[in-house]
Amino acid sequence: MTPERWAFDLTKVLRAFNADCYPIDVAKLAREYSAQRFPGDAVTAIRGGDIEGFEGMLKPAPRGRSGWGIFYNDTTTEGRQRFTIAHEFGHYLLHRLDFPDGIECSTEDMFGQGAEYREVERQANVFAATLLMPLDHFRERIDANSQPDWNDLAKVAQLYGVSLLACCHRWMEYTSSRSCLVTSRDGYILTSRSTDAAFRSGLYFKTKNVVPVAVPSGTLTAMDLAPGVKHSVSHRAGVWLSESCVECTVSASAYDTTYTLLHYPQRSNVSLAVDAVEDMVDRFRSS
């Protein structure tokens, strides 16, 4: 089955018992579901620890014993830990037969920032995001046409028990807003992602195979902001790309990183087929 289908089926089970099942107790779900669906090959251990260089891993039980273990880095935030456990549970459901010796996931593997980013990691990420933040439920919190600031996204992130960044990426999958997400450190842009509508209208930053791009001077992102405090300000055209925008910024002390959400004026001639995005309710309404 696909990562989405696994997540949809699990969501149906969870909602059948409790419609208000968020945030999901992923560790409990992984143990109980695997024990019922795959007796003798279930997830039998889920443990946190300071795993240097890794976000998490899926490992088979020691020789002579059955089952699997999920291990995650517990020095990160609670939201990030929940996503990592869901990610490794995705590996268990999707990939354990192809990787009998297990899978180790570095930060670069999980979040696609390195050359070694693999398709299996993408699939595990899709499973985790779909399970923890179902689109039908998410859309009821933030409309596809809205332009949320970090405070709006923080409320939804708290509901699902995920990180602010994971919540933002989920919103970007279905929104019709012309927006860009910029990650920066020490005054330079590390990564950037544009929504479909923004990319189609030429609003994006090149960050691969180019000279490091400096953060524009005079912006919130260029300032030394207090960690966790969320700020917003409007800019004229030419500060952040060629159009005027609203800059929403928050810094994360744990990773010495600044996250910037840029919202550009909406255009009626830039369309996005929101209904084409995978949606659990639409997909299973007739099942």
C-alpha positions as CSV (number, residue, x, y, z in Angstrom):
1,M,0.0,0.0,0.0
2,T,1.0,3.6,-0.4
3,P,2.1,5.8,2.5
4,E,-1.2,7.8,2.2
5,R,-3.3,4.6,2.2
6,W,-1.7,3.3,5.4
7,A,-2.3,6.6,7.1
8,F,-5.9,6.9,5.8
9,D,-6.7,3.4,7.2
10,L,-5.1,4.1,10.5
11,T,-7.0,7.4,10.8
12,K,-10.3,5.6,10.1
13,V,-9.6,3.3,13.0
14,L,-8.6,6.1,15.3
15,R,-11.7,8.2,14.5
16,A,-14.0,5.2,14.9
17,F,-13.1,5.1,18.6
18,N,-12.5,8.8,19.2
19,A,-13.3,11.6,16.7
20,D,-11.2,13.9,18.8
21,C,-8.0,11.8,18.7
22,Y,-5.5,14.6,18.3
23,P,-2.7,14.8,19.1
24,I,-2.2,11.1,18.3
25,D,-0.3,8.9,20.7
26,V,1.9,7.4,18.0
27,A,3.9,5.1,20.3
28,K,0.7,3.5,21.6
29,L,-0.7,3.2,18.1
30,A,2.4,1.6,16.7
31,R,2.6,-1.0,19.5
32,E,-1.1,-1.9,19.5
33,Y,-1.8,-1.8,15.8
34,S,1.3,-3.8,14.8
35,A,0.6,-6.4,17.5
36,Q,-2.9,-7.0,16.1
37,R,-2.0,-6.7,12.4
38,F,1.4,-8.5,12.5
39,P,1.5,-10.8,15.5
40,G,5.0,-12.2,15.9
41,D,6.5,-9.3,13.9
42,A,5.2,-6.3,15.9
43,V,6.8,-3.2,17.2
44,T,7.8,-4.3,20.7
45,A,10.0,-1.4,21.9
46,I,9.9,2.4,21.4
47,R,12.7,4.2,23.3
48,G,14.2,7.6,23.3
49,G,17.9,8.5,23.8
50,D,20.6,10.9,22.8
51,I,21.4,9.4,19.4
52,E,24.2,11.6,18.0
53,G,23.8,12.4,14.3
54,F,20.4,10.6,14.0
55,E,16.8,11.6,14.4
56,G,15.6,8.0,14.7
57,M,16.0,4.4,13.6
58,L,14.0,1.2,13.0
59,K,15.9,-1.9,14.2
60,P,15.0,-5.6,14.3
61,A,15.0,-7.4,17.6
62,P,18.3,-9.1,18.7
63,R,19.0,-12.6,17.2
64,G,16.7,-15.2,18.7
65,R,13.9,-12.7,19.4
66,S,11.0,-11.4,17.2
67,G,9.8,-7.9,16.6
68,W,11.1,-4.5,15.9
69,G,12.3,-1.5,17.9
70,I,11.8,2.2,17.2
71,F,14.4,4.5,18.6
72,Y,14.3,8.3,18.5
73,N,16.4,11.3,19.6
74,D,14.8,12.6,22.7
75,T,17.0,15.7,22.9
76,T,14.7,17.4,20.3
77,T,11.3,19.0,20.9
78,E,8.3,16.9,21.8
79,G,6.7,17.8,18.4
80,R,9.7,16.7,16.5
81,Q,9.9,13.4,18.6
82,R,6.3,12.6,17.7
83,F,7.0,13.1,14.0
84,T,10.1,11.0,14.2
85,I,8.2,8.1,15.9
86,A,5.5,8.4,13.2
87,H,8.3,8.4,10.5
88,E,9.9,5.3,11.9
89,F,6.5,3.6,12.2
90,G,6.1,4.4,8.5
91,H,9.3,2.6,7.8
92,Y,8.0,-0.3,9.7
93,L,4.8,-0.6,7.7
94,L,6.3,0.2,4.3
95,H,9.9,-0.9,4.3
96,R,10.8,-3.5,7.0
97,L,10.6,-6.4,4.6
98,D,13.0,-4.7,2.1
99,F,15.4,-3.6,4.9
100,P,15.6,-6.6,7.2
101,D,18.6,-5.0,9.0
102,G,16.7,-1.9,9.8
103,I,16.9,1.8,8.7
104,E,18.9,4.6,10.3
105,C,17.6,8.2,9.7
106,S,19.8,11.2,10.0
107,T,18.4,14.7,10.0
108,E,19.5,15.1,6.3
109,D,17.7,11.9,5.4
110,M,14.4,12.8,7.1
111,F,14.1,16.4,5.9
112,G,15.7,16.0,2.5
113,Q,18.6,18.5,2.9
114,G,21.4,16.1,1.8
115,A,22.4,14.3,-1.4
116,E,21.6,11.0,0.3
117,Y,17.9,11.7,0.7
118,R,16.1,8.6,-0.5
119,E,12.7,7.7,-1.8
120,V,12.1,5.6,1.3
121,E,12.6,8.6,3.5
122,R,10.2,10.7,1.4
123,Q,7.6,8.0,1.8
124,A,8.0,7.8,5.6
125,N,7.7,11.6,5.8
126,V,4.5,11.5,3.7
127,F,3.1,8.8,6.0
128,A,3.9,10.7,9.2
129,A,2.5,14.0,7.9
130,T,-0.7,12.3,6.6
131,L,-1.2,10.4,9.9
132,L,-0.5,13.3,12.3
133,M,-2.1,16.1,10.2
134,P,-4.9,14.7,8.0
135,L,-5.7,17.3,5.3
136,D,-9.5,17.1,5.7
137,H,-9.1,18.0,9.4
138,F,-6.3,20.5,8.8
139,R,-8.3,22.5,6.2
140,E,-11.0,23.1,8.7
141,R,-8.5,24.9,10.8
142,I,-6.8,27.0,8.1
143,D,-8.6,27.8,4.9
144,A,-6.8,27.2,1.6
145,N,-7.1,30.9,0.7
146,S,-5.8,32.3,3.9
147,Q,-2.3,33.6,4.7
148,P,-1.6,32.5,8.3
149,D,1.1,34.0,10.4
150,W,3.3,32.0,12.8
151,N,0.7,32.5,15.7
152,D,-2.0,31.0,13.5
153,L,0.2,28.0,12.6
154,A,1.3,27.6,16.2
155,K,-2.3,27.0,17.3
156,V,-2.7,24.2,14.8
157,A,0.7,22.7,15.6
158,Q,-0.3,22.5,19.2
159,L,-3.5,20.7,18.3
160,Y,-1.6,18.0,16.4
161,G,1.4,17.9,18.7
162,V,3.9,18.6,15.9
163,S,6.6,21.2,15.3
164,L,5.8,24.6,13.9
165,L,7.9,23.8,10.8
166,A,6.1,20.5,10.2
167,C,2.8,22.3,10.5
168,C,3.9,25.0,8.0
169,H,5.0,22.4,5.4
170,R,1.7,20.6,5.7
171,W,-0.2,23.9,5.1
172,M,1.9,24.6,2.0
173,E,0.8,21.4,0.4
174,Y,-2.8,22.6,-0.2
175,T,-2.8,26.3,0.0
176,S,-3.7,28.6,-2.9
177,S,-1.6,31.4,-1.3
178,R,1.4,32.8,-3.0
179,S,3.9,32.3,-0.1
180,C,7.5,31.3,0.4
181,L,9.2,29.6,3.4
182,V,12.8,30.6,4.0
183,T,15.2,28.9,6.5
184,S,18.3,31.0,7.3
185,R,21.3,31.0,9.7
186,D,24.0,33.5,10.3
187,G,22.6,35.9,7.8
188,Y,22.4,33.5,4.8
189,I,19.5,31.5,3.3
190,L,19.9,27.8,3.8
191,T,16.8,26.4,2.2
192,S,13.6,27.8,0.6
193,R,10.3,26.4,-0.4
194,S,7.5,28.1,-2.5
195,T,3.9,27.2,-2.7
196,D,2.7,26.1,-6.1
197,A,1.0,29.4,-6.6
198,A,4.1,31.4,-5.7
199,F,6.4,29.2,-7.9
200,R,4.1,29.5,-10.9
201,S,4.3,33.3,-10.6
202,G,8.1,33.3,-10.4
203,L,8.4,33.8,-6.6
204,Y,11.2,31.5,-5.4
205,F,14.8,31.6,-4.1
206,K,17.6,29.5,-5.7
207,T,19.7,27.8,-3.0
208,K,21.3,24.8,-4.7
209,N,24.5,25.0,-6.7
210,V,24.7,28.8,-6.3
211,V,26.8,31.2,-4.2
212,P,25.2,31.6,-0.7
213,V,22.3,34.0,-0.8
214,A,22.4,36.7,1.9
215,V,19.3,37.7,3.8
216,P,18.1,41.1,2.7
217,S,19.2,43.9,5.0
218,G,16.5,45.8,6.8
219,T,14.3,42.8,7.3
220,L,13.2,41.1,10.5
221,T,15.1,38.0,9.4
222,A,18.4,40.0,9.3
223,M,17.9,41.2,13.0
224,D,18.9,39.4,16.2
225,L,15.5,38.5,17.4
226,A,14.6,36.8,20.7
227,P,14.0,33.1,20.3
228,G,10.4,32.0,20.0
229,V,8.9,35.5,19.6
230,K,6.9,35.8,16.4
231,H,7.0,39.1,14.4
232,S,5.4,40.4,11.2
233,V,6.0,43.4,9.0
234,S,5.1,44.6,5.5
235,H,7.7,45.3,2.8
236,R,7.7,47.2,-0.4
237,A,8.6,45.4,-3.7
238,G,12.2,44.6,-4.1
239,V,13.1,43.7,-0.5
240,W,12.0,40.0,-0.7
241,L,12.0,39.4,-4.4
242,S,10.2,41.6,-6.9
243,E,6.9,42.1,-5.2
244,S,5.6,43.6,-2.0
245,C,5.0,41.1,0.8
246,V,4.3,40.5,4.5
247,E,7.3,39.0,6.3
248,C,6.5,36.7,9.3
249,T,9.6,35.6,11.3
250,V,10.4,33.4,14.2
251,S,13.8,32.2,15.5
252,A,14.5,28.7,17.0
253,S,17.2,28.8,19.6
254,A,17.6,25.1,19.7
255,Y,18.9,25.0,16.1
256,D,20.2,28.6,15.8
257,T,17.9,29.0,12.9
258,T,15.4,31.6,11.7
259,Y,12.2,30.6,9.8
260,T,10.6,33.3,7.6
261,L,7.2,33.0,6.0
262,L,6.6,35.5,3.1
263,H,3.1,36.2,1.9
264,Y,2.6,38.0,-1.4
265,P,-0.6,39.6,-2.7
266,Q,-3.1,37.1,-4.1
267,R,-3.7,37.0,-7.8
268,S,-6.9,35.9,-9.3
269,N,-5.2,34.5,-12.4
270,V,-3.0,32.2,-10.4
271,S,-5.0,29.1,-9.7
272,L,-4.3,26.0,-7.7
273,A,-6.4,22.8,-8.0
274,V,-6.8,22.3,-4.2
275,D,-9.4,19.6,-4.8
276,A,-6.8,17.5,-6.6
277,V,-4.7,17.2,-3.4
278,E,-5.1,13.9,-1.6
279,D,-7.9,14.1,0.9
280,M,-9.0,11.3,3.2
281,V,-12.7,12.2,3.4
282,D,-13.0,12.6,-0.4
283,R,-11.2,9.4,-1.0
284,F,-13.1,7.2,1.4
285,R,-16.6,8.9,1.3
286,S,-17.8,6.2,-1.1
287,S,-16.0,3.3,0.6
